[in-house]
Amino acid sequence: SGQVRGLCGTFNGDQRDDFTTPEGDVEPGVAAFANAFRAAGACPALGPGAPDPCRGFPGSRERAEAACAVLMGPAFQ
């Protein structure tokens, strides 16, 4: 707790700083936050209305929930 940062947030109990960019800025929205971690030229930048990944990729929700379950498991407690 309090020792992580990045796309998974800060895990310090304060959700207001979970969107902290690599530069230390706190972004108010998901698009600006995600774009701060985007590799130049690797994919298009997100616009202000981030698409719902579960609609565009059927089955993603289940895979994402299974992958995120690892973060809630004993290895990260």
N, CA, C and O atoms as a DFTB+ gen file, in Angstrom:
308 C
 N C O
     1  1       0.833      -1.182       0.000
     2  2       0.000       0.000       0.000
     3  2       0.887       1.259       0.000
     4  3       1.844       1.360       0.767
     5  1       0.547       2.199      -0.868
     6  2       1.297       3.452      -0.936
     7  2       2.633       3.361      -1.637
     8  3       3.381       4.338      -1.666
     9  1       2.954       2.193      -2.212
    10  2       4.251       2.029      -2.862
    11  2       4.135       1.780      -4.361
    12  3       5.138       1.484      -5.011
    13  1       2.944       1.893      -4.919
    14  2       2.757       1.669      -6.355
    15  2       2.228       2.939      -6.998
    16  3       1.684       3.820      -6.331
    17  1       2.402       3.009      -8.308
    18  2       1.806       4.081      -9.092
    19  2       1.809       3.647     -10.540
    20  3       2.517       2.713     -10.919
    21  1       1.032       4.314     -11.332
    22  2       0.932       3.949     -12.737
    23  2      -0.496       3.655     -13.125
    24  3      -1.430       4.195     -12.531
    25  1      -0.676       2.806     -14.115
    26  2      -2.011       2.509     -14.616
    27  2      -2.896       1.834     -13.583
    28  3      -4.120       1.863     -13.718
    29  1      -2.322       1.234     -12.564
    30  2      -3.112       0.592     -11.510
    31  2      -3.444       1.555     -10.374
    32  3      -4.072       1.144      -9.398
    33  1      -3.050       2.800     -10.467
    34  2      -3.330       3.773      -9.417
    35  2      -2.226       3.810      -8.379
    36  3      -1.140       3.269      -8.588
    37  1      -2.515       4.454      -7.254
    38  2      -1.520       4.634      -6.205
    39  2      -1.712       3.680      -5.026
    40  3      -0.781       3.469      -4.248
    41  1      -2.893       3.110      -4.884
    42  2      -3.213       2.167      -3.809
    43  2      -2.820       2.726      -2.448
    44  3      -2.191       2.053      -1.631
    45  1      -3.214       3.985      -2.229
    46  2      -2.922       4.599      -0.937
    47  2      -4.199       4.986      -0.189
    48  3      -4.138       5.682       0.825
    49  1      -5.352       4.537      -0.685
    50  2      -6.613       4.850      -0.028
    51  2      -7.218       6.173      -0.454
    52  3      -8.329       6.499      -0.037
    53  1      -6.516       6.943      -1.275
    54  2      -7.008       8.240      -1.740
    55  2      -7.241       8.154      -3.242
    56  3      -6.299       8.276      -4.024
    57  1      -8.481       7.947      -3.648
    58  2      -8.786       7.793      -5.066
    59  2      -8.569       9.075      -5.866
    60  3      -8.517       9.027      -7.095
    61  1      -8.442      10.202      -5.202
    62  2      -8.254      11.464      -5.924
    63  2      -6.921      11.522      -6.659
    64  3      -6.787      12.293      -7.609
    65  1      -5.931      10.732      -6.249
    66  2      -4.633      10.779      -6.923
    67  2      -4.339       9.519      -7.737
    68  3      -3.196       9.298      -8.136
    69  1      -5.352       8.694      -7.986
    70  2      -5.131       7.469      -8.750
    71  2      -4.768       7.727     -10.207
    72  3      -4.134       6.881     -10.837
    73  1      -5.150       8.862     -10.748
    74  2      -4.823       9.193     -12.140
    75  2      -3.556      10.052     -12.213
    76  3      -3.511      11.020     -12.972
    77  1      -2.539       9.708     -11.439
    78  2      -1.267      10.428     -11.471
    79  2      -0.434       9.941     -12.658
    80  3      -0.199       8.743     -12.812
    81  1       0.004      10.875     -13.488
    82  2       0.767      10.544     -14.688
    83  2       2.237      10.312     -14.347
    84  3       2.664      10.603     -13.230
    85  1       3.010       9.794     -15.293
    86  2       4.446       9.611     -15.044
    87  2       5.158      10.923     -14.687
    88  3       6.195      10.915     -14.023
    89  1       4.590      12.043     -15.134
    90  2       5.191      13.345     -14.826
    91  2       4.780      13.873     -13.460
    92  3       5.287      14.903     -13.015
    93  1       3.858      13.170     -12.784
    94  2       3.410      13.600     -11.463
    95  2       2.159      14.444     -11.477
    96  3       1.701      14.870     -10.417
    97  1       1.581      14.706     -12.658
    98  2       0.333      15.462     -12.745
    99  2      -0.836      14.536     -12.423
   100  3      -0.776      13.341     -12.711
   101  1      -1.890      15.074     -11.831
   102  2      -3.100      14.294     -11.573
   103  2      -4.142      14.715     -12.597
   104  3      -4.588      15.863     -12.607
   105  1      -4.526      13.782     -13.458
   106  2      -5.506      14.054     -14.504
   107  2      -6.914      13.833     -13.983
   108  3      -7.142      12.909     -13.202
   109  1      -7.868      14.666     -14.401
   110  2      -9.247      14.507     -13.925
   111  2     -10.028      13.415     -14.644
   112  3     -11.042      12.942     -14.130
   113  1      -9.567      13.005     -15.833
   114  2     -10.324      12.026     -16.601
   115  2      -9.471      10.900     -17.138
   116  3      -8.246      11.003     -17.209
   117  1     -10.142       9.817     -17.517
   118  2      -9.451       8.609     -17.956
   119  2      -8.697       8.805     -19.270
   120  3      -7.611       8.248     -19.433
   121  1      -9.242       9.579     -20.212
   122  2      -8.598       9.727     -21.516
   123  2      -7.233      10.406     -21.385
   124  3      -6.244       9.906     -21.920
   125  1      -7.169      11.519     -20.693
   126  2      -5.896      12.233     -20.524
   127  2      -4.902      11.377     -19.742
   128  3      -3.707      11.381     -20.039
   129  1      -5.392      10.649     -18.750
   130  2      -4.533       9.774     -17.963
   131  2      -3.958       8.661     -18.839
   132  3      -2.751       8.421     -18.822
   133  1      -4.805       7.987     -19.595
   134  2      -4.342       6.895     -20.459
   135  2      -3.384       7.415     -21.519
   136  3      -2.386       6.758     -21.817
   137  1      -3.662       8.571     -22.089
   138  2      -2.780       9.135     -23.109
   139  2      -1.399       9.460     -22.555
   140  3      -0.420       9.448     -23.301
   141  1      -1.302       9.747     -21.270
   142  2      -0.003      10.042     -20.655
   143  2       0.902       8.817     -20.648
   144  3       2.125       8.953     -20.610
   145  1       0.315       7.622     -20.683
   146  2       1.089       6.381     -20.682
   147  2       1.244       5.785     -22.077
   148  3       1.912       4.765     -22.243
   149  1       0.639       6.406     -23.072
   150  2       0.640       5.872     -24.434
   151  2       2.022       6.008     -25.046
   152  3       2.653       7.060     -24.946
   153  1       2.492       4.938     -25.681
   154  2       3.759       4.986     -26.408
   155  2       3.520       5.733     -27.720
   156  3       2.587       5.409     -28.454
   157  1       4.337       6.706     -28.013
   158  2       4.167       7.520     -29.219
   159  2       4.082       6.637     -30.457
   160  3       4.963       5.814     -30.709
   161  1       3.016       6.816     -31.222
   162  2       2.849       6.091     -32.463
   163  2       2.346       4.670     -32.314
   164  3       2.025       4.033     -33.317
   165  1       2.265       4.152     -31.101
   166  2       1.846       2.760     -30.905
   167  2       0.352       2.573     -31.139
   168  3      -0.075       1.529     -31.634
   169  1      -0.431       3.566     -30.790
   170  2      -1.877       3.496     -30.985
   171  2      -2.416       4.924     -30.980
   172  3      -1.749       5.836     -30.492
   173  1      -3.612       5.122     -31.517
   174  2      -4.163       6.477     -31.542
   175  2      -4.502       6.970     -30.138
   176  3      -4.862       6.187     -29.259
   177  1      -4.383       8.266     -29.946
   178  2      -4.731       8.865     -28.654
   179  2      -6.231       8.748     -28.423
   180  3      -7.018       8.785     -29.368
   181  1      -6.614       8.609     -27.172
   182  2      -8.027       8.578     -26.825
   183  2      -8.593       9.985     -26.890
   184  3      -7.925      10.950     -26.520
   185  1      -9.811      10.095     -27.355
   186  2     -10.507      11.366     -27.344
   187  2     -11.142      11.578     -25.981
   188  3     -10.981      10.748     -25.087
   189  1     -11.867      12.686     -25.811
   190  2     -12.454      12.969     -24.502
   191  2     -13.488      11.937     -24.062
   192  3     -13.677      11.735     -22.862
   193  1     -14.146      11.295     -24.985
   194  2     -15.120      10.258     -24.634
   195  2     -14.504       8.893     -24.875
   196  3     -14.594       8.367     -25.985
   197  1     -13.892       8.320     -23.880
   198  2     -13.220       7.024     -24.042
   199  2     -14.250       5.952     -24.379
   200  3     -15.302       5.882     -23.742
   201  1     -13.960       5.120     -25.372
   202  2     -14.902       4.059     -25.730
   203  2     -14.982       2.995     -24.640
   204  3     -14.036       2.793     -23.878
   205  1     -16.109       2.330     -24.581
   206  2     -16.303       1.247     -23.628
   207  2     -15.671      -0.009     -24.206
   208  3     -16.195      -0.552     -25.179
   209  1     -14.563      -0.494     -23.645
   210  2     -13.872      -1.651     -24.218
   211  2     -14.714      -2.916     -24.212
   212  3     -14.495      -3.807     -25.033
   213  1     -15.668      -3.007     -23.306
   214  2     -16.490      -4.214     -23.238
   215  2     -17.450      -4.300     -24.426
   216  3     -17.828      -5.399     -24.832
   217  1     -17.842      -3.169     -24.980
   218  2     -18.731      -3.186     -26.147
   219  2     -17.975      -3.513     -27.420
   220  3     -18.490      -4.220     -28.285
   221  1     -16.775      -3.012     -27.539
   222  2     -15.992      -3.226     -28.747
   223  2     -15.338      -4.588     -28.835
   224  3     -15.004      -5.045     -29.928
   225  1     -15.153      -5.237     -27.709
   226  2     -14.472      -6.532     -27.667
   227  2     -15.268      -7.504     -26.803
   228  3     -15.012      -7.624     -25.605
   229  1     -16.237      -8.204     -27.409
   230  2     -17.033      -9.152     -26.624
   231  2     -16.140     -10.175     -25.907
   232  3     -15.185     -10.695     -26.484
   233  1     -16.460     -10.441     -24.678
   234  2     -15.680     -11.392     -23.884
   235  2     -14.568     -10.738     -23.095
   236  3     -13.966     -11.373     -22.229
   237  1     -14.285      -9.473     -23.380
   238  2     -13.192      -8.786     -22.682
   239  2     -13.480      -8.606     -21.205
   240  3     -12.569      -8.686     -20.381
   241  1     -14.722      -8.366     -20.864
   242  2     -15.062      -8.126     -19.467
   243  2     -14.670      -9.329     -18.607
   244  3     -14.059      -9.175     -17.550
   245  1     -15.026     -10.517     -19.069
   246  2     -14.713     -11.724     -18.307
   247  2     -13.203     -11.919     -18.192
   248  3     -12.702     -12.254     -17.118
   249  1     -12.475     -11.711     -19.291
   250  2     -11.004     -11.857     -19.245
   251  2     -10.379     -10.812     -18.335
   252  3      -9.448     -11.109     -17.586
   253  1     -10.888      -9.592     -18.399
   254  2     -10.351      -8.526     -17.557
   255  2     -10.621      -8.802     -16.079
   256  3      -9.746      -8.603     -15.237
   257  1     -11.826      -9.259     -15.768
   258  2     -12.144      -9.558     -14.375
   259  2     -11.272     -10.695     -13.842
   260  3     -10.849     -10.666     -12.686
   261  1     -11.005     -11.697     -14.683
   262  2     -10.144     -12.798     -14.260
   263  2      -8.710     -12.315     -14.028
   264  3      -8.063     -12.719     -13.062
   265  1      -8.217     -11.447     -14.924
   266  2      -6.854     -10.928     -14.783
   267  2      -6.742     -10.023     -13.557
   268  3      -5.744     -10.073     -12.837
   269  1      -7.755      -9.203     -13.320
   270  2      -7.718      -8.294     -12.176
   271  2      -7.898      -9.031     -10.853
   272  3      -7.500      -8.531      -9.800
   273  1      -8.494     -10.214     -10.908
   274  2      -8.659     -11.001      -9.678
   275  2      -7.306     -11.305      -9.054
   276  3      -7.199     -11.450      -7.837
   277  1      -6.279     -11.402      -9.881
   278  2      -4.924     -11.658      -9.366
   279  2      -4.497     -10.500      -8.459
   280  3      -3.854     -10.718      -7.433
   281  1      -4.857      -9.270      -8.840
   282  2      -4.484      -8.105      -8.019
   283  2      -5.188      -8.106      -6.667
   284  3      -4.705      -7.501      -5.711
   285  1      -6.315      -8.778      -6.591
   286  2      -7.052      -8.825      -5.335
   287  2      -6.678     -10.080      -4.523
   288  3      -7.179     -10.273      -3.415
   289  1      -5.821     -10.910      -5.061
   290  2      -5.435     -12.160      -4.413
   291  2      -4.355     -11.982      -3.364
   292  3      -3.927     -10.862      -3.087
   293  1      -3.919     -13.079      -2.786
   294  2      -2.949     -13.057      -1.691
   295  2      -1.588     -12.467      -2.071
   296  3      -0.887     -11.950      -1.201
   297  1      -1.204     -12.531      -3.325
   298  2       0.103     -12.001      -3.726
   299  2       0.212     -10.492      -3.506
   300  3       1.311      -9.967      -3.326
   301  1      -0.929      -9.797      -3.520
   302  2      -0.914      -8.328      -3.368
   303  2      -1.540      -7.862      -2.070
   304  3      -1.872      -6.685      -1.935
   305  1      -1.707      -8.754      -1.118
   306  2      -2.320      -8.331       0.159
   307  2      -1.267      -7.861       1.130
   308  3      -1.592      -7.469       2.251
